[in-house]
Amino acid sequence: MRGRIWLAAAVSVGVLSGAEFFPLAAVRPGLKGTGKTVFSGTQIEEFRVEILGVLENVGPKQSLVLARLSGGPLDSAGVLQGMSGSPVYVDGKLLGAVAMAFPFAKEPVAAIRPIEEVLRASVPAPSPRRMAAALGEGNLARLFDAPQDVLAPGGRLVEIATPVHFGGFTPATIEHFAPQLRALGLEPRQGVAGGGIPPAEMGDRSLLQPGAMITVQLICGDLSLGADGTVTHIEGDRIYAFGHRFLSVGATELPFARAEVLTVLPNLASSFKISAAREWMGTITEDRSTAVAGILGRRASLAPVSIEVRRRSASGVAAASRYRMEMVRDRFLAPFLLQMAVFSAIDATERMFGSATIGVEGEIRFQNGAEPLRLRNMYAGEFSLPQQVSLATAVPLAYALQATDTLELRDVRLVLDAYDQKKQLQIDQVWAWPRQVRPGEAVELTVSLVSGSGTEVTRKATYRVPVGMPEGPLYFTVADGATTNLSEYRQLLGGGARSAAQLLQFLNSLRANTKAYVRVWRAQPSYQAGGEEFPSPPPSLAQILARAQAALGPAMASAGSKVAELEITAGDVVITGSKTVQVDVRE
C-alpha cells in the first residue's frame, strides 16, 4: 500500500513540476511522438516514434507500448544496443522508455516501457529472492535472473541487450564468459570501448539530461568493465534509466558515469553504440525488473582488489604481473566479477594448455572487523586451469556473502604462483597393518602416491585405536582435500542459518589440495547441530536429533561417523584420489 501511495505521489510531483507524463490509458494506435538518445558524442538527438498499439498484461501488472522508430541511424541500423531507456514523448509528455525489440527484425520496431512502471524501480521493496551459491557451484552467472521476453504479434520481444565493455581483459576471458553473459541479456564487447577511468571528482549534474548516455561501472582500474544504457527521466536527485532490469539484483550500490558515444556500429545481428565513460555522476541504488534507479551526486563505495601473478622457476620468482582495480561490493556481482578478473590475470600471464600448476594465497576481508576469508590452495592440470582456479577463488566468497546478510566486502588481495610443470600425485594404493586389532593397539597405514611420470612416493601414518572402542569394522579413507570436504560439508551446509563468525570459521577450515586426509570412521549415524558433529550419539539423543533434523533432509545424517582424522603431506604438490581400507576391531 505504501508503495502505491509513493508511486502516485511521484507521478503527481512530476506533473506539478512540469515534467508531465502521458498516461498509458490514453495511448492509441497512430499517435506520433519523439524519442531522445545520443548517436554521436554527447549531443542528445531526437528520433521519430509512431505508436502501433498496446500489449497489455505482458507481465505481472506490466504492459508495453509497441512503436516504430525512425530517424538518424535507426533507419539503416535498427534498434541499437545502448539505447535502452531512451525517453519517448507524446504531445510533449513523457510516455516511457525504449526497452524491448524483436531479434533480427528488418525494421526498427521497439516496445516502450510506460513511465508509470519505470517509476516503480525506486519504490522500496525487498530484494528479489534467489538461490544462494553452493560450494560446489560451477556457474555463478546462474544466480542472476534471466532477461524477460514477451510473445507478441509477429514474433518474440526481448529486452534490448545491454552492451558490456571490457577493458584490459584478455580475448579468451571474453570468449569463456560470453555464453554466460549473453544468457543474462548482456552483450560483451572487447576492444570497442573508449577505455580510461573517470576522474575521482563528481561531474556537473546539469550535463546529464533525459536521453543522455550513461555507463554503470562495475570494475575500474587495470581492468575495467562497464554496462551502457540511456537516461529516461530525472527528478531532483533521482535518476531512472535502462527501461528494463540490468541484472535484477534489487537494492545495490553501483557507480555510474556520463558517457560519450564515439560512433554507432551497424551489425547484421544487432547494431550497437561504442562509448567511453567520462565523469562520475552518481550511484545506481535499485536494479528492478522495469528499470534501474539511482541518486545523482552520491559516491559509491568500491572494494579495492589486488592480484599478483608470479611465474615460479627453480631459482625463485622469474617474473611478476600486478593488477590493481576497484569493483562494486554487491553481494551477487562481486564474486562473478572477481572470477572474471582472476581468469584474465592468469590467462594474460600463463598458457591456457599444457601441464601447469598454480598456487593461490590470499585474503578477502570484510567490514566491521569480521574474520577474513583466507585462501591457500594449489591446482594442477593440463587445460582449463584458469577456469578451475578462478572459480575456486570466487565460489567461497559467493557462498560467504549470500549465506548471511551481515557480511560486506571490504577488499581482496591475491597472490598466484605459476609453475610450468604439473605438480600432482595420485593416491594409488593404501595398506593397513594389522588388519585385525584390539582396542589400545596401533594401526599403521602405508599410502602409495604416484606422479604422472610413474614416480612412486610412499607415506605412512599411525592411528592408535582408543581403549574401549566397540568391536566391529573400522574404516580408513585416504582422500584428497576436495573429497574429504565433500563428505562433511553436506551436513554443515544443510544446517540452516549460522552466524558470520561460524560461517567464516567453517570456510577457513576447508582442507587444501596439498595434503591427503585419513578419515577414520565407522558405519554408524552421525548428526550435526549448531555446526558441531555428534558421532554415534546415545539412542535417546539420536532420536531427538533425528526428529529435529528431519525437515532438513536425509543429508543431515551422515552414513559414516567420523572417529578421527590424520594428515599426510608430500611436499608442495597437489594430491588427488581416494582409497578406503577396512580393519576389524576385536577384543
N, C-alpha and C positions, 0 to 999 in steps of 0.2 A: 504494500500500500504506500509506504514512504517513497519507494522508487517511482511509482506512477505520479505521485504528487510532485516529486522533484522534477520529473520529466516535463509535466505540464507547466511547472513554473519556469523551467528553462526555455520552453517554447515561447511562453508569454514574454519573458525578458527579451528574447531575440526579437519578437515583433515590436515591443516598445522601444528597443534600442535602434530600430531602423533596419535591422537585418531580418526582413520578413521572410517567412517560409511559405512555399507553395504547398498546400495540403494534398495528400495522396488522393483524397476523395474527389478533388477537382480535376484530376488527370483524365484527359480524353484523347483518343487517337486523333492525329492530325495537328496537335499543338506543336508550335515551334518554340525552340529555345536556343540558348547558347551555353557552351561549356568553356571552362578556363583551364589551361595547363601550360607547361613550358616545353617548347620544341627545340629551343636553342638558347644557350646562355642562361640568364636568369629572368629574361623577359617573359611575362605572362601573356599568352595569346589566346584569342577566342577561337572556338570551332562551333560549327552549326549542329543542332540537335533536332531531330524530328521524332516526336513521340509515336510509337506504334501501338501501344496498349499496356495493360497492367496484368502481370502474373500474380494472382492473389494466393495467399496462404501457401507459398512455396516452401516455407519452413515454419517453425513454431512462432506464430504471430508475426510472420515476416512476409512481405510482398516485394515485388520488383517491378520497375517500370522499364519496358522494352523500348529501345530507341535506336535510330540510325544516326550515326555520326558522320560528319563530313567537314572538309576544310583542311588546309595545310597538308602535312604529310599523311594524314589519315586516309585521304583518297587513294593513295598508292600503297601505303604500308599497312593499313588496317589499324585495329585497336592495338595500342602499344603497351608492352610491359613497362611499368613505371608510372603509368598514368592512372593507376588505381587511386581513387579518392578525388579525382578531378571534379570540381563542383559544376553542377548543371543548374541553370536558371531559366525560369519561365515567367514572362512578364516582369522580369527584374527581381523575382523572388526565388530563393534557393529551394530547388526541388530535392536534390540529393547528390550522391556521389557515384561516379562511374565505378562499377565494382566487378562485373562479370562479362564474359564474352563467349562466343561459340568457337571451339577449336577448329582451325583450318577453314574458317569462313572466308568467302570471297569478297564480302562486303563488311565494312566496319559497323556491325550491329552489336550493341552492348546492352547490359542491364544496369539500371541505375538504382542504387540503394536509397530509399526515401530518407529524408533528413530526420524524420521522427525516429527512425531506427538507428541512424548514425549516432544520435544524441544519447542513446542508451548505453553507449560504451563508457560514459563517465558516471553512470548510476552505480553507487556502491553495491556490490554483490559478492557472494562467496566465490573464491577462485574455483574453476572447474575441477571436479574430482577426476583423477586419472590413476592408472596403475603405477605403483612405485617400482623403481628399478630393483631387480634382484641381483645377487652377487654372481649369478650365472648368466646374466643378461648378455646377449650378443649383438643387440641393435638398440642403441639409446634413442634413435630417432622415433621408434615406435611408441615412445612415451608421450608424443605430441599428437594432437588431433589432426586427422586428415582434412584436406580442404573440402568445402561444401560444393556440391553441384546440384543442378536443377534440371529436371526433364521439362523441356519447353517445346512448343510447336516448331518443327523443323530441325530438332536436334537436342543437344545437351549443353546447358550453360555451365561454365566452370568459373571459379574465381580467377581473375586475371593474375597470372603468375607474378610473384614478387621477385624482381631481379636481385640477386645477392652477389656483390662484387668482392672477390678475394684479392688481396694484395700481399705479396711475399710468400704465398703458398706455392708448393710445387704442383705441376700439372697432374702428377699421379695422385695427389691428395684430392684434387677436384674430381678426377675420374672415379676414385674409390667411393667418395661420399655423394656423388651426383645422383645415383638412384634413390638414396635415402632423402636427399633434399627435394628432389622432384616429387616424391610421394607426399611431401608436405606442402606442395604448391609453391616451392621456391625454385628459381632458375639460376644455377650457379654460373657466374661469368668470370673467366680468368683473363687477366691482362687487358680488360677493356675499361676499367675504371681509371679516373684521373690520379688516384693514389694520394699519398700525403696524409698528414694528421691535422685536423683543425686546431687553430691556436687555442691556448688554455682559456682565454677570456671569452665571455659570452658575446655574441653578435648583437647587432641592433635589431630589436624585435620588429621595428617598423618595416624592415626589409622583407618580412615574412607575411605574405598575403594569401588568401584562398587561391588555389591554382599553382602555388609555388611548389618546387621540388624539395623533398627532404630525404635524408639518409639516416636510418636508425643504425647507429654504430654499435656493433656487438664486441668487436676487438679493435684496438688501435695500438700502434707501435711497430716493431719489426715485422709483425704480422698484422694484417687488418682485414676486417670483414664488416660489410655494411649492407643493409637492405633498403631499397628505394621505393618511394611512394609519393603521393601528392596530397597537399593540404586541402581539406574540404571546407572547413569553417573555423573561424577564430572568434572567440567571445571573451573579452577581457584577457585573462592569463590562460584560458583554456583553449586547447587546440584539438581538432579532430582530423583524422587523415585515413587513407587507405580504402575506406568503404567496405572492407572485409577484415577478417582477423589476420594477424601476422602469423603467430603460432598458437594463439588462443591460450596463453599462459596465465591469463587473468591479471590480478594485481601484480605489478612488476616495477622495475626501475631501469629503463633503457635510454641512454642519451641519444639525442638526435641533433643533426646539423642541417643547416640550409645547404642545398646542393646546386651545382651549376651543371646544366646539360651541355655536354660537349658536342653531341650530334645524335641523330636518330638513325638507327641501322635497320633498314628493311630486311626481313627474313621470311623465307617461304613457310617456316613453321610458325613463328611468332616474332614480330618486329619488337624492338626494344630501344630504350634510351641508354646512352652512355653518359655517365655523370661523374662528378667529383665533389666530395664534401668540402665546404668552405669554412664555416664557423659554427660553433656550438650555439644552439638556440634554446634548448630545454631538455625535458625528460618525459618520455612516454611512461605513464603510470598505470594504464589499463590496456589490455590486449584482449578484446572481446570478439564475439562472432560477427558483429556488424561493423566494427571499425576499431581503430586504436585511438586513444585519447591521452593527452599529456598536458604538462604545465610549462609555459614559457618562462625562461629565466631560472628554472630550477636546475641545479647541477647534480648529475647522477654520481653516486659513489661507485667506483670501479675497483676491481681486485687486481693488484699487481701480480704478474706471472713472470717467472724467470725459468728458462730451460737451457741447460748446457749439455751439449753432446760432445763427449771426449772419445777420440779414437785411441784405443789402447794397443800397445805393442809390447814386446818382451822387455824393452828398456824403459817403459813407462808410458806417459801420455805423449802421443805423436802429434796430435792436433786437436783443437777445440773450437766449437762454434757456439756462440751465445745468442740467445733471443730474449728480448725484454719487451713486454707488452702489458696492456691492461685489458681486462674483459669484464663483462657485466656479471653481477653477483646472483642473478636469477637462479633459483634452485633447480630448475629444469634445464635451462640453457647452458649454464656454466659447465657441467660435466661434458656435454656434447661438444662444446667449443674447445675444451681442454683436450678432448680426444683428437680433434682435427689438428690442433696446434702441435701436439706431440707426434702425430703421424707425419706431418710435414717436416718437423725438425729432424726426425730420423731419416726420412726419405731424401732430404736435401744433403745429407752428410754421408749416409751409408747406402750400400747397394740393396736393391729390393730382392734379388735372388742370389743363391749361393749360401754356403754354410756360414753362419754368423751367430754371435751371442751378444745380448745386450743386458747389462746390469742396470737396475733402476734404484736410485736412492733419493729420497726427498721428503718433504714435509708440507702438508696442507694445513694451514692454520685457520681458526675460526674466531669470530668476535666474542667478546665477553669472557675471555680467559679460559675457554674450553680447551681440553687436552687436544693437541694437534693429531691429525691423522698421519701416521708415519708409513712411508712406502720404502721397502727394502726387499728387492727380489731380483731374480735373474731369469732370462728367457733365451732359449736356443732353438734354431730351426734352419731350414734351407730356403723357405719362401714365406711371404706374408708376415715377416717378423714385425714390421711397423704396425700392422693391424693388430697383432697379438699384444704388443707392448702398450700401444695407445689405449686399447680397450681395457686392459688390465689396470691401467693407471686411472682411467676415468670412472669405471664402474664403482669402486669403493666410495668415491666422492658422491656419485649419484645416489647410492644407497644411503649414505650418511645424511645428505640434505633432504631426502624425501621420506626417510623413516621417522623423522622428527621435525617439527616446525620450529624448534628452538635454536637450531644451528644456522649461522650466517657466515658465509665465506669471507675470509679476510685476505689471504694471499696464498700463492703457490710457489714452491721452489723445488725444481727437479734437476738432478744430475744423472745423465745417461752415459754409461761406459760401454763402448762398442768394441768387439773383438772380431777378427776375421776368420775365426775357426768356431766350429760347433762344439762347445764345451758341455757335453752331455753324457751321462751314464744311465744305462737302463738296468733296473732291478731284474736280474736273470734267474737266480735261484736263492732259496732260503732253506737252511738246515737247522734243526733244533736237536740238542743232545743234553740229557737223555730224553727219550720220548715218553717216559713214564717217571713221574717224580712224586715225592712225598712233600707235604707242607713243611716249609722251612728249608728245602733244598733249592739249589740254583739250576736254572736252565740257561745253557749257552747257545746263542744264535750266531750262525755264520751266514753272512749275506754276500752274494756274488754280484758285482756290478760290472757291466760290460759296456765299452765305448763303441762308437760306430765303426772303428777300425778293427774291432775284435779284441782290444786290450782288456784284460780282466783285472779287477780290483776287488779285494775281499775286505770286509769289515766285520767286527764281532761286537756283540752286546750281551750283557748278562742280566738276567732277571731272577730274583730270589722269590720263590712262592711264599706268600705270608703264612705264618703259623695259624692254624685254624681254618684255612680255606677248605670248603667242602669238596668232596670227591666229584669227579666229572671232567668233561673236556675243557681245556683251556686253550684259547686260540691266540696266535701271534700273527698279526697282519702287518707286513712291512710295506709301506706305500709312500708315494711322493706327497708333497705338501697339498696339492690340489685335491687328491683323492681323500686324504685324511681330513681336510677341511670339510669336504662334502659330507662325510659320514657323520659330522657333528653339527654343522650349521643349519641343516634342515630343521632340526628341532628348535634351535635358537631363533631362526627366522620366523617360525610359526608361533612364537611365544607372545605375540602382540606388542603393544607399545612399551617402550622402555625409555629410561632417561637418556639424555645425550651422553652423559658420562659412561653409562653402561654400554651404549652403542659404540662409542669410540674405543672403549676398552676391548670390546669384542673384535672390532675390526683390526686393531693393533695386535691382537693375539693370533690372528690368522697365520698359519705356517708358511714359510718361504719355500721356494722350489729348490733350494740349495742343500737340503738335507732329506734323509729318509727317516720316516717316523714309524716306530714299532708300537702298534696299538694292541695292548694285551686286553682281551675281552672274553666274556662268557655269553653263552646263548640264553640270556635272561633279559627280561624287560628292564628298561631304564627310562626315567621320566625327567622332564625339565620343569622347573618352577623358579620364576624370578631370575632367569638366566643361569641358574645353577643346576647341575646334573645330580639326580638321585638314583644311583645304580642299585639294582636288586633291593628295593625297599621292602620292609616287612609287609605281609599280606594286608594288614589293616590300612597302612599308609598307601600301599599300591592302589587299593580300591578308591581311596579319597582322590589321589592324583589322577587316576583313570577317569573318574566322573568329572573332575574339574577341567580336564583337558579334552574331553570327548568332542566338544564343539570345535576344537582346533584341528581335528582330523587325525588319522592314524599315524601321520608322520611324527607326531609328538612322542610316541612311544617307540624307542629305538629297538631294533631287532637284536642288538647286542649291547650288553652292559660293560662299559669300559672299566677295567680294573686299574690299569696303569699305562703310562706312555714313556717310551725311551726315544732318544735321538741318535742318529748315525750320520756322521759327517764324512765327506770325501774330498774336501777342498772347495775351491772356488769354481764349482761346476753345477749344472742343472741335473737333478736326479728325477727320473720318470719311472712309472710302472708300479705294480702291486703284486705281492705274493702272500699267501697265507699258509701257515703250518699249524698242526694240532699236537698238543701234549696232553697226556692223561694224568690227572691228579689222583693218586691212590694213597690210602692210609697204609 
